[in-house]
Amino acid sequence: MSSSGAASSQASGSSWTAFLKSIASFNGDLASLTAPPFILSSTSLTEFSSYWCEHPALFAAPAKEADPKKRALLVLKWFLSTLKQQYASRSEQYGNEKKPLNPFLGELFLGKWEDEAGTTELISEQVSHHPPATAYSITNLPTGVHLEGYNAQKASFSKTINIKQIGHAVLTVPNPSGGEADTYLITLPALHIEGLIFGSPFIELEGATYITSSTGYTAKIDYAGKGWISGKKNSFTATLYPTGREKDVLFSVAGQWTKDFAMHAGPAKHASAATLIDSYDPAKVPASKLVVAPLEQQHPLESRRAWSRVAAAIAKGDLDLVSLEKGKIENAQREMRNREKAEGRAWERRYFSVDPTRPDGVLASLGPIVGVPEHGDADKTGGLWRFDRVKAERAGRELRSLTAEEQAKVARELLGQ
């Protein structure tokens, strides 16, 4: 190693040690703690919504299954297939997890997948900044399968970084027999960061999550990482059972969410070659490519255009420029919030709405089964956010109709660019 390379390595090591000391002594939500620039990602959290659907064929598959038990199993298979993309796709090679950019209020990430499942559309919007929360809507157009949800994260330190995910997702699957559509309420896993002390962080899931449906079936997923003595990294077991009868296991699934898993009829203790229904190996199922408009065609508030200068500075390793460009956006956003407060108005969300005047039907019926409160932890996410189709149609027309002059005004006022 050259002397300059050695010096750089020592500097990074020193910075990493200082960062670990700072989080170990920090009280409160770590989201408010400034991370060292060398672990910054050039990707905004609004893009993370796309990880729900990088395999659109699996996402749409339940709409073609007539048996409600098997539909519920296909939903479980799809959910499990998303875990690698959501929690390991950025760092699986060598503990390289980066801190994503914190989205600003109103930030958008729009895209679509076009593959054997047809066109599947993604809408992601930062609906709250204090507290930070991202809402998303994903629709497979040929089948009508639709996912919506919102989430926030609360991080703390106790031996490692622990992250509680706040929020939930709702999946709607049209009934292929023509009856009422299925509704599935999905809870989000807690996670913590492994490998911190070695400077090579990666995510491990913990605890349990649930998927419960209007058709009377519930899935429970238990997560277990590698322990000091035994176990495999990213391990899990899952069961699907009639709601309220957890011991009457219809299907069981086990494996590693980053590698492969097997699905069996009946409980895991009876699993054998004869009970094997299906298996899944993410390495053998390449993710579909998400299509995003070129930067010059994006609205100024779309993530990749809005953060393009910051991303370029990160790519160059120019940390002073990173701070300068991030500061422009943050200052412009503060000024906008001050203007709104002075004028007695609030930022209008483009795709999602909150209706505090009536209870949410999904949470009222399915929430008690899996411990999701009827208010949906709205106080921690800025509201109980639901996709608003009327607003979405209007927003779609507005985003692509702005003149160059209008786009420049938006960039100047909201991003300081």
Buried (B, 14 or more C-beta within 10 A) or exposed (E): EEEEEEEBEEEBEEBBEEBBEBBEEBEEBBBEBEBBBBBBBBBBBBBBBBBBBBBBBBBBBBBEBEEBBBBBBBBBBBBBBBBBBBBBBBBBEEBBBBBBBBBBBBBBBBBBBEEEBBBBBBBBBBBBBEBBBBBBBBBBBEBEBBBBBBBBBBBBBEEBBBBBBBBBBBBBBBBBEEEEBBBBBBBBBBBBBBBBEEBBBBBBBBEBBBBBBBBEBBBBBBBBBBEEEEEEBBBBBBBBBBBEEEEEBBBBBBBBBBBEBBBBBBBBEEBEEEBEBEEBEBEEBEBBEBEBBEEEEBBBBBBBBBBBBBBBBBEEEBBEBBBEBBEBBBEBBEEBBEEEEEEEEEBEBBBBBBEEEEBBEBBEBBBEBBEBEBBBBBEBBBBBBBBBEEBBEEBBEEBEEBEEEEBEEBBEBBBBB
